[in-house]
Amino acid sequence: MSMHTEWISFEQNGTKHRLYAARPERAKAPLPVVLVIQELWGTDDHILDLTERFARAGYLAVAPDLYAVGGQRPESLTEERIEQIKRFLDTLAPPAWHDPVAREAALEKQPEELREILRVTFTDLFAYLGKLPELLERIQAATAFLADHEWSRGQKIASIGFCMGGALSIMLAASEPKLAGAVNFYGRMPVSKEQVAAIQCPIRGFFGELDPKITSLVPEFEQAMSEANKSFTYNVYEGAHHGFLNDTRGGYHVEASRDAWKETIYFIHKVLS
C-alpha cells in the first residue's frame, strides 16, 4: 500500500509538540484516528511500524513523541541514546533493570565515557514512569490538535498503548469522555473508583501470563469495571512475557502477537465505525 507518512509539529496552549502521522496515500480526508501511545522506549522503530500498520488498515494513525519538550527531545533522550540503553539492558536479566546494585556492577564494566552517558539516560528515561500525569497532558494536547486537523476533523479517536503507554491509554479513557475506545497492551491498570467511573468507552486488554506484576492487577480492574457497568474484555496469553507484541525485543511471542493483533483490529474497527 502507498502511504503518506510525516512528522507533524504543532502548538497547543503555547507549548510545542510533535507526532508521527501515517495514512493511506489514496484516502480522502477525514479519517477515523488510532492514537498510538509509546512504550518507555519512545517513538522508536517498533512504534512507528505499528503506527504504519494501522494506517494500512485504513486509518489516520498518529504517535505523539512524549519526550519532545518544546517540540524537541533533550540530549539524554535522543533516539541514539535510548538505543544505547536498550543494548545495555539486553545484557542484563530483566529483574536487574531495577536493581541498583546489579545495574551498577554491569555499568562498571563499560568504558568510562559510555558509562556516564548510560547513567544519565537511564535516570532521565525511567523517571518518566513516575510522570504519567505529565505525559497524559501531552497526549491530551495531541487529541485537541486532532479535533481540528484536516485529516481527522469530526472523526472518532481510539487509543492504543504499550507498557507505559498502555497505562496512559486507560488514563486517557478516564479523562477524555469522547474517546471511542482504548486498548492496553501489558500496561498497569488503574483501580480507583474515580478513574473507573470516569471511563465512558469500551476497554480492551492484552497481557502475558509470565508478566505477573502487571497481569495480577487485571482481576481487580475487571471487578471494578463490572461493578460500574463498564465494558472491559481482555486476553492473558499462556507462555507470553511482558512486551510480547514487540518483535524487536527478546520477549516477542509470535502466537500471542498473531491473536492479539487480530483482536485489536476487530476492536478498533468496531469502536471507530
C-alpha positions as CSV (number, residue, x, y, z in Angstrom):
1,M,0.0,0.0,0.0
2,S,1.2,3.5,-0.8
3,M,1.2,5.6,2.4
4,H,1.8,9.1,3.4
5,T,4.0,9.5,6.5
6,E,5.3,12.6,8.2
7,W,6.4,14.2,11.4
8,I,4.0,17.0,12.3
9,S,4.9,19.8,14.7
10,F,2.1,21.7,16.3
11,E,1.4,24.1,19.2
12,Q,-1.2,23.7,21.9
13,N,-1.7,26.1,24.7
14,G,1.5,27.8,24.0
15,T,3.6,24.6,24.0
16,K,5.2,22.9,21.0
17,H,4.6,19.2,20.4
18,R,5.3,16.7,17.6
19,L,3.8,13.5,16.4
20,Y,4.4,10.9,13.7
21,A,1.4,10.5,11.4
22,A,0.6,7.9,8.7
23,R,-2.3,7.4,6.4
24,P,-3.2,5.7,3.1
25,E,-1.9,7.8,0.3
26,R,-5.1,7.5,-1.7
27,A,-7.6,8.0,1.1
28,K,-9.7,11.1,1.3
29,A,-10.0,13.3,4.4
30,P,-11.1,13.0,7.1
31,L,-10.3,9.6,8.6
32,P,-11.0,7.9,12.0
33,V,-7.9,8.1,14.2
34,V,-5.9,5.5,16.0
35,L,-3.7,7.2,18.6
36,V,-0.6,5.0,19.2
37,I,1.0,5.6,22.7
38,Q,4.6,4.7,23.0
39,E,6.4,2.3,25.3
40,L,9.1,3.6,27.6
41,W,11.5,3.4,24.6
42,G,9.7,6.3,22.9
43,T,8.6,6.6,19.3
44,D,11.2,4.1,18.2
45,D,11.1,1.8,15.1
46,H,8.6,-0.5,16.7
47,I,6.1,2.2,17.5
48,L,6.5,3.8,14.1
49,D,5.9,0.4,12.5
50,L,2.7,-0.2,14.5
51,T,1.5,3.3,13.5
52,E,2.0,2.4,9.9
53,R,0.2,-0.9,10.3
54,F,-2.9,0.9,11.5
55,A,-2.6,3.3,8.5
56,R,-2.6,0.3,6.2
57,A,-5.8,-0.8,7.9
58,G,-7.4,2.4,6.6
59,Y,-7.0,4.9,9.5
60,L,-5.1,8.1,10.2
61,A,-2.6,6.7,12.8
62,V,-0.6,9.1,14.9
63,A,2.1,8.5,17.6
64,P,2.9,11.5,19.8
65,D,6.6,11.9,20.8
66,L,6.1,12.2,24.5
67,Y,9.7,13.0,25.1
68,A,9.8,16.0,22.8
69,V,9.8,19.0,25.2
70,G,9.0,22.2,23.3
71,G,8.9,20.1,20.1
72,Q,12.5,18.7,20.6
73,R,14.0,15.9,22.6
74,P,16.6,16.6,25.3
75,E,20.1,15.3,24.5
76,S,19.8,12.5,27.1
77,L,16.6,11.1,25.4
78,T,17.5,11.1,21.7
79,E,16.8,8.0,19.7
80,E,20.5,7.2,19.7
81,R,20.8,7.5,23.5
82,I,17.8,5.3,24.1
83,E,19.1,2.6,21.7
84,Q,22.3,2.6,23.7
85,I,20.3,1.9,26.9
86,K,18.4,-0.9,25.1
87,R,21.6,-2.6,24.1
88,F,23.0,-2.2,27.6
89,L,19.8,-3.6,29.3
90,D,19.7,-6.5,26.9
91,T,23.0,-7.7,28.5
92,L,21.1,-8.0,31.9
93,A,18.3,-10.2,33.2
94,P,15.1,-8.0,33.4
95,P,15.0,-8.1,37.2
96,A,18.4,-6.4,37.3
97,W,17.0,-3.4,35.4
98,H,15.6,-2.0,38.6
99,D,18.2,-3.4,40.9
100,P,20.7,-0.5,41.5
101,V,23.4,-2.8,42.8
102,A,23.3,-5.3,39.8
103,R,22.9,-2.5,37.4
104,E,25.8,-0.5,38.8
105,A,28.0,-3.6,38.7
106,A,27.2,-4.0,35.0
107,L,27.8,-0.3,34.3
108,E,31.3,-0.5,35.9
109,K,32.3,-2.9,33.1
110,Q,31.5,-0.3,30.4
111,P,34.0,2.2,29.1
112,E,34.1,5.3,31.3
113,E,32.6,7.8,28.8
114,L,29.8,5.4,27.8
115,R,29.2,4.6,31.5
116,E,28.3,8.2,32.3
117,I,26.1,8.5,29.2
118,L,24.2,5.4,30.2
119,R,23.7,6.6,33.8
120,V,22.2,9.9,32.7
121,T,19.9,8.4,30.1
122,F,18.8,5.6,32.3
123,T,17.9,8.1,35.1
124,D,16.1,10.5,32.8
125,L,14.3,7.8,30.9
126,F,13.0,5.7,33.8
127,A,12.0,8.9,35.7
128,Y,9.1,9.1,33.2
129,L,7.4,6.1,34.8
130,G,6.7,8.5,37.7
131,K,5.5,11.3,35.4
132,L,2.4,9.7,33.8
133,P,0.1,12.7,34.5
134,E,2.6,15.0,32.7
135,L,2.8,12.6,29.8
136,L,-1.0,12.4,29.7
137,E,-1.2,16.2,29.3
138,R,1.0,15.8,26.1
139,I,-1.4,13.1,24.8
140,Q,-4.4,15.3,25.5
141,A,-2.7,18.1,23.5
142,A,-2.5,15.7,20.6
143,T,-6.2,14.8,20.8
144,A,-7.1,18.5,20.9
145,F,-4.9,19.1,17.8
146,L,-6.6,16.2,16.0
147,A,-10.0,17.5,16.7
148,D,-9.3,20.4,14.3
149,H,-6.8,18.7,11.9
150,E,-7.9,18.4,8.3
151,W,-7.3,14.7,8.2
152,S,-9.3,13.9,11.4
153,R,-11.7,16.7,12.0
154,G,-15.0,15.4,13.3
155,Q,-13.9,11.8,13.4
156,K,-13.8,9.3,16.2
157,I,-10.5,8.6,18.1
158,A,-9.4,5.4,19.7
159,S,-6.2,4.9,21.7
160,I,-3.8,2.0,22.0
161,G,-0.8,1.9,24.2
162,F,2.0,-0.4,25.1
163,C,3.6,-1.0,28.5
164,M,3.8,2.6,29.9
165,G,1.6,3.6,27.0
166,G,-1.0,1.0,27.9
167,A,-1.5,2.6,31.3
168,L,-1.7,6.0,29.6
169,S,-4.3,4.7,27.2
170,I,-6.5,3.9,30.1
171,M,-5.8,7.2,31.8
172,L,-6.8,8.9,28.6
173,A,-10.1,7.0,28.6
174,A,-10.7,8.3,32.1
175,S,-10.0,11.9,31.1
176,E,-11.5,12.1,27.6
177,P,-15.2,11.4,27.5
178,K,-15.3,11.5,23.7
179,L,-12.7,8.7,23.3
180,A,-14.3,5.9,21.3
181,G,-12.3,3.0,22.7
182,A,-9.0,2.3,24.5
183,V,-6.6,-0.7,24.2
184,N,-4.0,-1.6,26.8
185,F,-1.1,-3.9,25.9
186,Y,0.6,-5.0,29.1
187,G,0.3,-1.7,31.0
188,R,-0.7,-1.2,34.6
189,M,-4.5,-0.8,35.2
190,P,-5.9,2.0,37.4
191,V,-8.2,0.7,40.0
192,S,-9.5,3.8,41.7
193,K,-13.3,4.1,41.7
194,E,-13.0,7.7,40.5
195,Q,-11.0,6.7,37.4
196,V,-13.2,3.8,36.6
197,A,-16.3,5.9,37.0
198,A,-14.9,8.5,34.5
199,I,-14.4,5.9,31.8
200,Q,-17.0,6.2,29.1
201,C,-15.7,3.9,26.3
202,P,-15.0,0.2,25.9
203,I,-11.6,-1.1,27.2
204,R,-9.7,-4.0,25.6
205,G,-6.6,-5.5,27.2
206,F,-3.9,-7.9,26.3
207,F,-1.5,-9.4,28.8
208,G,1.2,-12.1,29.2
209,E,0.9,-14.9,31.7
210,L,4.6,-14.5,32.5
211,D,4.2,-10.9,33.4
212,P,2.7,-11.2,36.9
213,K,3.4,-7.7,38.2
214,I,1.0,-6.4,35.5
215,T,-1.3,-9.3,34.9
216,S,-2.1,-9.8,38.6
217,L,-3.7,-6.3,38.6
218,V,-6.2,-7.2,35.9
219,P,-8.8,-9.0,38.0
220,E,-9.3,-6.1,40.4
221,F,-9.7,-3.7,37.4
222,E,-12.2,-6.2,35.8
223,Q,-14.2,-6.3,39.0
224,A,-14.3,-2.5,39.4
225,M,-15.4,-2.1,35.7
226,S,-18.1,-4.8,36.1
227,E,-19.4,-3.1,39.3
228,A,-19.6,0.2,37.4
229,N,-21.3,-1.5,34.5
230,K,-18.4,-0.6,32.1
231,S,-17.1,-2.7,29.2
232,F,-13.8,-4.4,29.7
233,T,-12.6,-7.6,27.9
234,Y,-9.1,-9.0,27.9
235,N,-6.8,-11.9,27.0
236,V,-4.0,-13.4,29.0
237,Y,-1.7,-15.4,26.8
238,E,-0.1,-18.5,28.1
239,G,3.7,-18.5,27.9
240,A,3.9,-14.9,26.9
241,H,6.1,-12.3,28.7
242,H,5.8,-8.6,29.0
243,G,6.2,-6.8,25.7
244,F,5.2,-9.9,23.7
245,L,4.0,-7.9,20.7
246,N,7.3,-6.1,20.2
247,D,9.1,-8.1,17.5
248,T,12.3,-6.1,18.0
249,R,12.8,-7.4,21.6
250,G,13.6,-10.7,23.3
251,G,10.1,-11.1,24.8
252,Y,8.4,-11.4,21.4
253,H,5.8,-14.2,21.2
254,V,4.6,-14.9,17.7
255,E,1.4,-16.9,18.6
256,A,0.2,-14.3,21.2
257,S,1.0,-11.5,18.8
258,R,-0.9,-13.0,16.0
259,D,-4.0,-13.5,18.0
260,A,-3.8,-10.1,19.8
261,W,-3.3,-8.2,16.5
262,K,-6.4,-9.9,15.0
263,E,-8.4,-9.0,18.1
264,T,-7.1,-5.4,18.2
265,I,-8.0,-4.7,14.6
266,Y,-11.5,-6.1,15.2
267,F,-11.9,-3.9,18.3
268,I,-10.6,-0.8,16.6
269,H,-12.9,-1.3,13.6
270,K,-15.9,-1.8,15.9
271,V,-15.4,1.3,18.1
272,L,-14.4,3.6,15.2
273,S,-17.2,2.6,12.8
